Amino acid sequence: MGAQGIFGGPGAMRNVAFVNLLMEKDPADSALISQITGDWDHVLLWHVTTVDAGFFLRETADLRNFFIQNCLFHTLHAGDATTLPTFTIENNHVADLVWDQPEPMGIRPSVGDPLFADEPVDDYHLASGSPAVQAGAPLPGVVVDVEGTPYDVGTPSLGCYAH
């Protein structure tokens, strides 16, 4: 993508699901990032992979009932992480933390190189030894990845590709 990715603004978003989604930013050094702001309620981000693109929950006061699970993010950050009481953020991996973020967000997070199979040729499957392999939890209705490959039933891998 040569744009910001997912971006919110004025108006209301309800009952939105982003599942088995791959977002790669080109050029990688662009400052554009996904930014969620506005009135959003009941949002699923399940098995999302972002490459070179940050994901910023910018203005969190009107964001409710977000479920961010089994994802691989370049970065995941919130403008005010103290106003996220209705969020479920579990089993995610971030490649890096932003400047004012002492630790990754959520329950059972991991941080570092996700170890993609062959990033220079845009192969974002997980390599053996990736911290994201079998690091997730089963999610209802998500039995296959973006290519139709079944996820491990008990411990699926993070991101949009099964390992």
Backbone as JSON Lines, residues from 0, in Angstrom:
{"i":0,"aa":"M","n":[0.85,-1.17,0.0],"ca":[0.0,0.0,0.0],"c":[0.88,1.23,0.0]}
{"i":1,"aa":"G","n":[0.46,2.23,-0.69],"ca":[1.16,3.49,-0.69],"c":[0.36,4.52,0.07]}
{"i":2,"aa":"A","n":[-0.41,4.07,1.03],"ca":[-1.29,4.95,1.8],"c":[-1.2,4.57,3.28]}
{"i":3,"aa":"Q","n":[-2.07,5.16,4.06],"ca":[-2.0,4.94,5.5],"c":[-2.49,3.58,5.95]}
{"i":4,"aa":"G","n":[-3.29,2.91,5.21],"ca":[-3.85,1.64,5.66],"c":[-5.25,1.87,6.18]}
{"i":5,"aa":"I","n":[-5.49,1.51,7.42],"ca":[-6.8,1.71,8.04],"c":[-6.76,3.07,8.72]}
{"i":6,"aa":"F","n":[-7.74,3.89,8.41],"ca":[-7.75,5.26,8.92],"c":[-9.16,5.65,9.31]}
{"i":7,"aa":"G","n":[-9.32,6.21,10.5],"ca":[-10.63,6.65,10.97],"c":[-10.74,8.15,10.95]}
{"i":8,"aa":"G","n":[-11.94,8.62,11.05],"ca":[-12.19,10.05,11.05],"c":[-13.58,10.33,11.55]}
{"i":9,"aa":"P","n":[-14.18,11.44,11.14],"ca":[-15.52,11.78,11.59],"c":[-16.54,10.7,11.21]}
{"i":10,"aa":"G","n":[-17.57,10.57,12.01],"ca":[-18.59,9.57,11.76],"c":[-18.41,8.38,12.66]}
{"i":11,"aa":"A","n":[-19.28,7.41,12.49],"ca":[-19.27,6.23,13.34],"c":[-19.02,4.97,12.52]}
{"i":12,"aa":"M","n":[-18.23,4.08,13.08],"ca":[-17.99,2.76,12.51],"c":[-18.47,1.74,13.52]}
{"i":13,"aa":"R","n":[-19.27,0.79,13.05],"ca":[-19.81,-0.24,13.94],"c":[-19.63,-1.61,13.3]}
{"i":14,"aa":"N","n":[-19.29,-2.61,14.13],"ca":[-19.27,-4.0,13.71],"c":[-18.39,-4.22,12.48]}
{"i":15,"aa":"V","n":[-17.11,-3.9,12.62],"ca":[-16.14,-4.0,11.53],"c":[-15.15,-5.12,11.87]}
{"i":16,"aa":"A","n":[-14.83,-5.95,10.87],"ca":[-13.87,-7.04,11.09],"c":[-12.77,-7.0,10.04]}
{"i":17,"aa":"F","n":[-11.53,-7.03,10.5],"ca":[-10.36,-7.16,9.65],"c":[-9.71,-8.49,10.05]}
{"i":18,"aa":"V","n":[-9.87,-9.5,9.2],"ca":[-9.42,-10.86,9.54],"c":[-8.56,-11.38,8.4]}
{"i":19,"aa":"N","n":[-7.41,-12.0,8.76],"ca":[-6.48,-12.54,7.76],"c":[-6.07,-11.46,6.76]}
{"i":20,"aa":"L","n":[-5.67,-10.32,7.27],"ca":[-5.33,-9.16,6.45],"c":[-3.82,-8.97,6.42]}
{"i":21,"aa":"L","n":[-3.27,-8.75,5.22],"ca":[-1.86,-8.39,5.06],"c":[-1.78,-6.98,4.52]}
{"i":22,"aa":"M","n":[-1.06,-6.1,5.24],"ca":[-0.83,-4.73,4.79],"c":[0.67,-4.48,4.78]}
{"i":23,"aa":"E","n":[1.22,-4.26,3.59],"ca":[2.63,-3.95,3.44],"c":[2.75,-2.53,2.91]}
{"i":24,"aa":"K","n":[3.55,-1.72,3.56],"ca":[3.72,-0.33,3.14],"c":[4.92,-0.2,2.21]}
{"i":25,"aa":"D","n":[4.7,0.44,1.07],"ca":[5.77,0.76,0.13],"c":[5.67,2.23,-0.24]}
{"i":26,"aa":"P","n":[6.71,3.01,-0.14],"ca":[8.04,2.61,0.32],"c":[8.06,2.45,1.84]}
{"i":27,"aa":"A","n":[8.94,1.58,2.29],"ca":[9.01,1.25,3.71],"c":[9.33,2.45,4.59]}
{"i":28,"aa":"D","n":[10.07,3.43,4.07],"ca":[10.47,4.58,4.89],"c":[9.44,5.71,4.88]}
{"i":29,"aa":"S","n":[8.29,5.51,4.27],"ca":[7.22,6.5,4.29],"c":[6.73,6.7,5.72]}
{"i":30,"aa":"A","n":[6.33,7.89,6.06],"ca":[5.85,8.19,7.41],"c":[4.4,7.76,7.63]}
{"i":31,"aa":"L","n":[3.72,7.3,6.61],"ca":[2.3,6.95,6.72],"c":[2.09,5.72,7.61]}
{"i":32,"aa":"I","n":[1.08,5.8,8.49],"ca":[0.72,4.68,9.37],"c":[-0.8,4.6,9.46]}
{"i":33,"aa":"S","n":[-1.31,3.43,9.84],"ca":[-2.73,3.3,10.14],"c":[-3.02,4.08,11.41]}
{"i":34,"aa":"Q","n":[-4.1,4.86,11.4],"ca":[-4.48,5.65,12.57],"c":[-5.99,5.53,12.78]}
{"i":35,"aa":"I","n":[-6.37,5.08,13.96],"ca":[-7.78,4.95,14.28],"c":[-8.17,6.08,15.21]}
{"i":36,"aa":"T","n":[-9.15,6.84,14.77],"ca":[-9.7,7.93,15.56],"c":[-11.17,8.04,15.19]}
{"i":37,"aa":"G","n":[-11.94,8.66,16.04],"ca":[-13.37,8.78,15.77],"c":[-14.16,7.82,16.64]}
{"i":38,"aa":"D","n":[-15.4,7.62,16.26],"ca":[-16.35,6.81,17.02],"c":[-16.41,5.4,16.42]}
{"i":39,"aa":"W","n":[-15.66,4.48,16.98],"ca":[-15.62,3.09,16.51],"c":[-16.09,2.17,17.64]}
{"i":40,"aa":"D","n":[-16.95,1.22,17.32],"ca":[-17.45,0.28,18.32],"c":[-17.56,-1.11,17.7]}
{"i":41,"aa":"H","n":[-17.06,-2.08,18.41],"ca":[-17.06,-3.49,18.04],"c":[-16.23,-3.72,16.77]}
{"i":42,"aa":"V","n":[-14.93,-3.78,16.98],"ca":[-13.97,-3.92,15.88],"c":[-13.08,-5.14,16.16]}
{"i":43,"aa":"L","n":[-12.98,-6.01,15.16],"ca":[-12.1,-7.16,15.26],"c":[-10.88,-6.95,14.38]}
{"i":44,"aa":"L","n":[-9.71,-7.13,14.95],"ca":[-8.45,-7.23,14.21],"c":[-7.89,-8.59,14.6]}
{"i":45,"aa":"W","n":[-8.12,-9.58,13.75],"ca":[-7.7,-10.95,14.03],"c":[-6.79,-11.42,12.92]}
{"i":46,"aa":"H","n":[-5.64,-11.93,13.29],"ca":[-4.67,-12.47,12.33],"c":[-4.31,-11.43,11.26]}
{"i":47,"aa":"V","n":[-4.04,-10.23,11.7],"ca":[-3.6,-9.15,10.81],"c":[-2.08,-9.12,10.82]}
{"i":48,"aa":"T","n":[-1.48,-8.9,9.65],"ca":[-0.03,-8.71,9.53],"c":[0.21,-7.35,8.89]}
{"i":49,"aa":"T","n":[0.99,-6.49,9.56],"ca":[1.41,-5.23,8.96],"c":[2.93,-5.26,8.81]}
{"i":50,"aa":"V","n":[3.41,-4.88,7.65],"ca":[4.84,-4.89,7.36],"c":[5.27,-3.44,7.1]}
{"i":51,"aa":"D","n":[6.23,-2.97,7.87],"ca":[6.78,-1.62,7.75],"c":[5.75,-0.53,8.05]}
{"i":52,"aa":"A","n":[4.59,-0.88,8.53],"ca":[3.52,0.09,8.76],"c":[3.07,0.04,10.22]}
{"i":53,"aa":"G","n":[3.15,1.17,10.89],"ca":[2.68,1.24,12.26],"c":[1.16,1.23,12.33]}
{"i":54,"aa":"F","n":[0.66,0.88,13.51],"ca":[-0.78,0.89,13.77],"c":[-0.99,1.69,15.05]}
{"i":55,"aa":"F","n":[-1.67,2.83,14.93],"ca":[-1.8,3.78,16.03],"c":[-3.27,3.99,16.38]}
{"i":56,"aa":"L","n":[-3.63,3.68,17.61],"ca":[-4.95,3.98,18.16],"c":[-4.84,5.4,18.71]}
{"i":57,"aa":"R","n":[-5.11,6.38,17.85],"ca":[-4.72,7.77,18.12],"c":[-5.56,8.45,19.18]}
{"i":58,"aa":"E","n":[-6.83,8.54,18.98],"ca":[-7.71,9.19,19.97],"c":[-8.64,8.11,20.5]}
{"i":59,"aa":"T","n":[-8.36,7.64,21.71],"ca":[-8.99,6.44,22.21],"c":[-10.29,6.66,22.96]}
{"i":60,"aa":"A","n":[-10.68,7.89,23.26],"ca":[-11.86,8.14,24.08],"c":[-13.14,7.55,23.49]}
{"i":61,"aa":"D","n":[-13.27,7.54,22.16],"ca":[-14.49,7.03,21.52],"c":[-14.28,5.68,20.86]}
{"i":62,"aa":"L","n":[-13.23,4.98,21.21],"ca":[-12.99,3.64,20.68],"c":[-13.44,2.64,21.74]}
{"i":63,"aa":"R","n":[-14.35,1.73,21.32],"ca":[-14.9,0.77,22.28],"c":[-14.95,-0.63,21.67]}
{"i":64,"aa":"N","n":[-14.79,-1.6,22.54],"ca":[-14.98,-3.0,22.16],"c":[-14.11,-3.42,20.97]}
{"i":65,"aa":"F","n":[-12.82,-3.21,21.12],"ca":[-11.84,-3.65,20.14],"c":[-11.28,-5.01,20.58]}
{"i":66,"aa":"F","n":[-11.12,-5.9,19.63],"ca":[-10.54,-7.22,19.88],"c":[-9.37,-7.37,18.93]}
{"i":67,"aa":"I","n":[-8.16,-7.18,19.46],"ca":[-6.93,-7.22,18.67],"c":[-6.19,-8.48,19.11]}
{"i":68,"aa":"Q","n":[-6.28,-9.52,18.28],"ca":[-5.78,-10.82,18.7],"c":[-5.07,-11.55,17.57]}
{"i":69,"aa":"N","n":[-3.99,-12.24,17.94],"ca":[-3.22,-13.09,17.01],"c":[-2.66,-12.3,15.83]}
{"i":70,"aa":"C","n":[-2.2,-11.08,16.09],"ca":[-1.71,-10.21,15.02],"c":[-0.19,-10.04,15.08]}
{"i":71,"aa":"L","n":[0.37,-9.68,13.92],"ca":[1.77,-9.29,13.79],"c":[1.8,-7.84,13.32]}
{"i":72,"aa":"F","n":[2.3,-6.95,14.14],"ca":[2.34,-5.53,13.79],"c":[3.79,-5.07,13.69]}
{"i":73,"aa":"H","n":[4.04,-4.11,12.82],"ca":[5.34,-3.45,12.86],"c":[5.43,-2.7,14.19]}
{"i":74,"aa":"T","n":[4.43,-1.87,14.48],"ca":[4.26,-1.27,15.8],"c":[2.76,-1.23,16.11]}
{"i":75,"aa":"L","n":[2.43,-1.29,17.39],"ca":[1.06,-1.11,17.87],"c":[1.15,-0.19,19.07]}
{"i":76,"aa":"H","n":[0.44,0.93,18.99],"ca":[0.6,1.98,19.99],"c":[-0.74,2.68,20.21]}
{"i":77,"aa":"A","n":[-0.97,3.16,21.41],"ca":[-2.2,3.91,21.7],"c":[-1.84,5.29,22.22]}
{"i":78,"aa":"G","n":[-2.61,6.29,21.81],"ca":[-2.39,7.65,22.27],"c":[-2.55,7.77,23.77]}
{"i":79,"aa":"D","n":[-3.54,7.06,24.31],"ca":[-3.76,7.05,25.76],"c":[-4.18,5.64,26.15]}
{"i":80,"aa":"A","n":[-3.22,4.81,26.47],"ca":[-3.49,3.41,26.78],"c":[-4.32,3.24,28.05]}
{"i":81,"aa":"T","n":[-4.48,4.29,28.84],"ca":[-5.28,4.16,30.07],"c":[-6.77,4.22,29.79]}
{"i":82,"aa":"T","n":[-7.18,4.58,28.57],"ca":[-8.6,4.68,28.26],"c":[-9.07,3.52,27.39]}
{"i":83,"aa":"L","n":[-8.51,2.33,27.61],"ca":[-8.86,1.18,26.8],"c":[-9.54,0.08,27.61]}
{"i":84,"aa":"P","n":[-10.49,0.4,28.49],"ca":[-11.07,-0.64,29.35],"c":[-11.9,-1.67,28.6]}
{"i":85,"aa":"T","n":[-12.41,-1.34,27.43],"ca":[-13.24,-2.3,26.68],"c":[-12.45,-3.0,25.58]}
{"i":86,"aa":"F","n":[-11.14,-2.92,25.64],"ca":[-10.28,-3.54,24.63],"c":[-9.82,-4.93,25.1]}
{"i":87,"aa":"T","n":[-9.74,-5.84,24.18],"ca":[-9.07,-7.12,24.39],"c":[-7.89,-7.14,23.44]}
{"i":88,"aa":"I","n":[-6.7,-7.11,23.99],"ca":[-5.46,-7.12,23.2],"c":[-4.65,-8.29,23.72]}
{"i":89,"aa":"E","n":[-4.62,-9.38,22.93],"ca":[-4.0,-10.61,23.39],"c":[-3.23,-11.3,22.26]}
{"i":90,"aa":"N","n":[-2.12,-11.93,22.65],"ca":[-1.35,-12.79,21.74],"c":[-0.96,-12.07,20.46]}
{"i":91,"aa":"N","n":[-0.31,-10.93,20.6],"ca":[0.16,-10.17,19.45],"c":[1.68,-10.04,19.5]}
{"i":92,"aa":"H","n":[2.27,-9.8,18.35],"ca":[3.7,-9.59,18.26],"c":[3.95,-8.26,17.56]}
{"i":93,"aa":"V","n":[4.89,-7.48,18.07],"ca":[5.29,-6.24,17.41],"c":[6.78,-6.33,17.09]}
{"i":94,"aa":"A","n":[7.14,-5.82,15.91],"ca":[8.55,-5.82,15.53],"c":[9.33,-4.8,16.34]}
{"i":95,"aa":"D","n":[8.66,-3.7,16.72],"ca":[9.37,-2.63,17.41],"c":[8.4,-1.86,18.29]}
{"i":96,"aa":"L","n":[8.94,-1.16,19.27],"ca":[8.18,-0.26,20.12],"c":[8.41,1.17,19.65]}
{"i":97,"aa":"V","n":[7.45,2.05,19.87],"ca":[7.64,3.46,19.52],"c":[8.36,4.17,20.65]}
{"i":98,"aa":"W","n":[8.77,5.4,20.39],"ca":[9.68,6.12,21.28],"c":[9.22,6.23,22.73]}
{"i":99,"aa":"D","n":[7.9,6.34,22.98],"ca":[7.43,6.52,24.36],"c":[6.75,5.27,24.91]}
{"i":100,"aa":"Q","n":[7.02,4.13,24.33],"ca":[6.36,2.89,24.7],"c":[7.35,1.96,25.39]}
{"i":101,"aa":"P","n":[7.25,1.78,26.72],"ca":[8.21,0.95,27.43],"c":[8.04,-0.56,27.19]}
{"i":102,"aa":"E","n":[6.82,-0.98,26.84],"ca":[6.56,-2.41,26.63],"c":[5.41,-2.57,25.64]}
{"i":103,"aa":"P","n":[5.31,-3.74,25.02],"ca":[4.21,-3.95,24.06],"c":[2.86,-4.0,24.78]}
{"i":104,"aa":"M","n":[1.82,-3.67,24.06],"ca":[0.47,-3.61,24.62],"c":[-0.13,-5.01,24.76]}
{"i":105,"aa":"G","n":[-0.97,-5.16,25.77],"ca":[-1.81,-6.34,25.88],"c":[-1.26,-7.47,26.71]}
{"i":106,"aa":"I","n":[-1.99,-8.58,26.62],"ca":[-1.68,-9.8,27.36],"c":[-0.9,-10.74,26.43]}
{"i":107,"aa":"R","n":[0.14,-11.36,26.94],"ca":[1.0,-12.28,26.2],"c":[1.55,-11.68,24.9]}
{"i":108,"aa":"P","n":[2.11,-10.47,24.98],"ca":[2.72,-9.89,23.77],"c":[4.15,-10.37,23.61]}
{"i":109,"aa":"S","n":[4.68,-10.19,22.42],"ca":[6.1,-10.41,22.19],"c":[6.59,-9.29,21.3]}
{"i":110,"aa":"V","n":[7.91,-9.08,21.31],"ca":[8.49,-7.98,20.54],"c":[9.82,-8.44,19.94]}
{"i":111,"aa":"G","n":[10.1,-7.99,18.72],"ca":[11.35,-8.31,18.05],"c":[11.1,-8.69,16.61]}
{"i":112,"aa":"D","n":[12.13,-9.17,15.97],"ca":[12.05,-9.57,14.57],"c":[11.05,-10.73,14.44]}
{"i":113,"aa":"P","n":[10.01,-10.59,13.59],"ca":[9.05,-11.68,13.45],"c":[9.59,-12.87,12.65]}
{"i":114,"aa":"L","n":[10.74,-12.7,12.01],"ca":[11.37,-13.74,11.21],"c":[10.46,-14.22,10.08]}
{"i":115,"aa":"F","n":[10.25,-13.31,9.13],"ca":[9.51,-13.68,7.93],"c":[10.37,-14.6,7.07]}
{"i":116,"aa":"A","n":[9.74,-15.42,6.26],"ca":[10.45,-16.4,5.43],"c":[11.44,-15.73,4.48]}
{"i":117,"aa":"D","n":[11.0,-14.69,3.76],"ca":[11.9,-14.02,2.81],"c":[11.36,-12.61,2.54]}
{"i":118,"aa":"E","n":[11.55,-11.73,3.49],"ca":[11.0,-10.37,3.39],"c":[11.47,-9.61,2.14]}
{"i":119,"aa":"P","n":[12.73,-9.72,1.69],"ca":[13.14,-8.96,0.5],"c":[12.33,-9.27,-0.77]}
{"i":120,"aa":"V","n":[11.73,-10.47,-0.82],"ca":[10.9,-10.8,-1.98],"c":[9.42,-10.85,-1.6]}
{"i":121,"aa":"D","n":[9.08,-10.18,-0.51],"ca":[7.69,-10.05,-0.04],"c":[7.04,-11.37,0.34]}
{"i":122,"aa":"D","n":[7.81,-12.3,0.89],"ca":[7.26,-13.56,1.4],"c":[7.13,-13.41,2.92]}
{"i":123,"aa":"Y","n":[5.91,-13.16,3.37],"ca":[5.66,-12.88,4.78],"c":[5.13,-14.08,5.55]}
{"i":124,"aa":"H","n":[5.32,-15.27,5.0],"ca":[5.08,-16.48,5.78],"c":[6.11,-16.48,6.91]}
{"i":125,"aa":"L","n":[5.86,-17.23,7.96],"ca":[6.77,-17.25,9.09],"c":[7.86,-18.3,8.89]}
{"i":126,"aa":"A","n":[9.09,-17.91,9.17],"ca":[10.22,-18.85,9.11],"c":[10.22,-19.71,10.37]}
{"i":127,"aa":"S","n":[10.85,-20.86,10.28],"ca":[11.03,-21.69,11.47],"c":[11.79,-20.88,12.51]}
{"i":128,"aa":"G","n":[11.4,-20.99,13.73],"ca":[12.04,-20.24,14.8],"c":[11.42,-18.88,15.04]}
{"i":129,"aa":"S","n":[10.42,-18.49,14.27],"ca":[9.75,-17.21,14.49],"c":[9.03,-17.23,15.84]}
{"i":130,"aa":"P","n":[9.1,-16.13,16.6],"ca":[8.38,-16.08,17.87],"c":[6.86,-16.09,17.68]}
{"i":131,"aa":"A","n":[6.41,-15.91,16.46],"ca":[4.97,-15.89,16.18],"c":[4.39,-17.26,15.82]}
{"i":132,"aa":"V","n":[5.26,-18.26,15.63],"ca":[4.78,-19.6,15.29],"c":[4.08,-20.21,16.51]}
{"i":133,"aa":"Q","n":[2.87,-20.63,16.29],"ca":[2.03,-21.26,17.33],"c":[2.0,-20.45,18.63]}
{"i":134,"aa":"A","n":[1.9,-19.13,18.51],"ca":[1.87,-18.25,19.68],"c":[0.48,-17.67,19.94]}
{"i":135,"aa":"G","n":[-0.5,-18.08,19.14],"ca":[-1.84,-17.52,19.26],"c":[-2.79,-18.41,20.03]}
{"i":136,"aa":"A","n":[-4.03,-17.98,20.05],"ca":[-5.12,-18.72,20.67],"c":[-6.22,-18.9,19.62]}
{"i":137,"aa":"P","n":[-6.94,-20.02,19.66],"ca":[-8.0,-20.22,18.68],"c":[-9.05,-19.11,18.76]}
{"i":138,"aa":"L","n":[-9.49,-18.67,17.59],"ca":[-10.54,-17.65,17.52],"c":[-11.74,-18.24,16.78]}
{"i":139,"aa":"P","n":[-12.95,-17.94,17.22],"ca":[-14.12,-18.56,16.6],"c":[-14.25,-18.18,15.13]}
{"i":140,"aa":"G","n":[-14.44,-19.2,14.29],"ca":[-14.69,-18.96,12.88],"c":[-13.46,-18.7,12.04]}
{"i":141,"aa":"V","n":[-12.26,-18.67,12.64],"ca":[-11.04,-18.42,11.87],"c":[-10.24,-19.72,11.85]}
{"i":142,"aa":"V","n":[-10.55,-20.56,10.88],"ca":[-9.91,-21.87,10.82],"c":[-8.83,-21.95,9.75]}
{"i":143,"aa":"V","n":[-8.83,-21.02,8.79],"ca":[-7.82,-21.02,7.73],"c":[-7.21,-19.64,7.6]}
{"i":144,"aa":"D","n":[-6.02,-19.59,6.99],"ca":[-5.33,-18.32,6.8],"c":[-5.76,-17.63,5.51]}
{"i":145,"aa":"V","n":[-5.06,-16.59,5.13],"ca":[-5.4,-15.79,3.96],"c":[-5.33,-16.6,2.66]}
{"i":146,"aa":"E","n":[-4.56,-17.69,2.67],"ca":[-4.44,-18.54,1.48],"c":[-5.32,-19.79,1.54]}
{"i":147,"aa":"G","n":[-6.05,-19.96,2.65],"ca":[-6.89,-21.15,2.81],"c":[-6.2,-22.3,3.51]}
{"i":148,"aa":"T","n":[-4.99,-22.08,4.01],"ca":[-4.26,-23.11,4.75],"c":[-4.8,-23.15,6.17]}
{"i":149,"aa":"P","n":[-5.12,-24.34,6.69],"ca":[-5.66,-24.43,8.06],"c":[-4.66,-23.94,9.11]}
{"i":150,"aa":"Y","n":[-5.18,-23.2,10.08],"ca":[-4.39,-22.85,11.26],"c":[-4.32,-24.07,12.17]}
{"i":151,"aa":"D","n":[-3.29,-24.15,13.0],"ca":[-3.22,-25.17,14.02],"c":[-4.45,-25.0,14.92]}
{"i":152,"aa":"V","n":[-5.15,-26.07,15.18],"ca":[-6.42,-26.0,15.91],"c":[-6.23,-25.48,17.34]}
{"i":153,"aa":"G","n":[-5.18,-25.92,18.01],"ca":[-4.99,-25.54,19.41],"c":[-4.19,-24.28,19.61]}
{"i":154,"aa":"T","n":[-3.15,-24.08,18.81],"ca":[-2.27,-22.92,18.95],"c":[-1.92,-22.37,17.57]}
{"i":155,"aa":"P","n":[-2.79,-21.56,17.0],"ca":[-2.49,-21.0,15.68],"c":[-1.32,-20.02,15.75]}
{"i":156,"aa":"S","n":[-0.67,-19.86,14.62],"ca":[0.4,-18.86,14.53],"c":[-0.22,-17.47,14.43]}
{"i":157,"aa":"L","n":[0.59,-16.47,14.72],"ca":[0.15,-15.09,14.64],"c":[0.25,-14.59,13.19]}
{"i":158,"aa":"G","n":[-0.57,-13.61,12.86],"ca":[-0.54,-13.02,11.53],"c":[-1.47,-13.73,10.57]}
{"i":159,"aa":"C","n":[-1.39,-13.33,9.31],"ca":[-2.35,-13.79,8.3],"c":[-1.96,-15.11,7.64]}
{"i":160,"aa":"Y","n":[-0.78,-15.67,7.97],"ca":[-0.34,-16.93,7.37],"c":[-0.16,-17.99,8.46]}
{"i":161,"aa":"A","n":[-0.73,-19.18,8.21],"ca":[-0.48,-20.32,9.1],"c":[0.96,-20.77,8.86]}
{"i":162,"aa":"H","n":[1.54,-21.42,9.84],"ca":[2.92,-21.91,9.67],"c":[2.87,-23.39,9.35]}
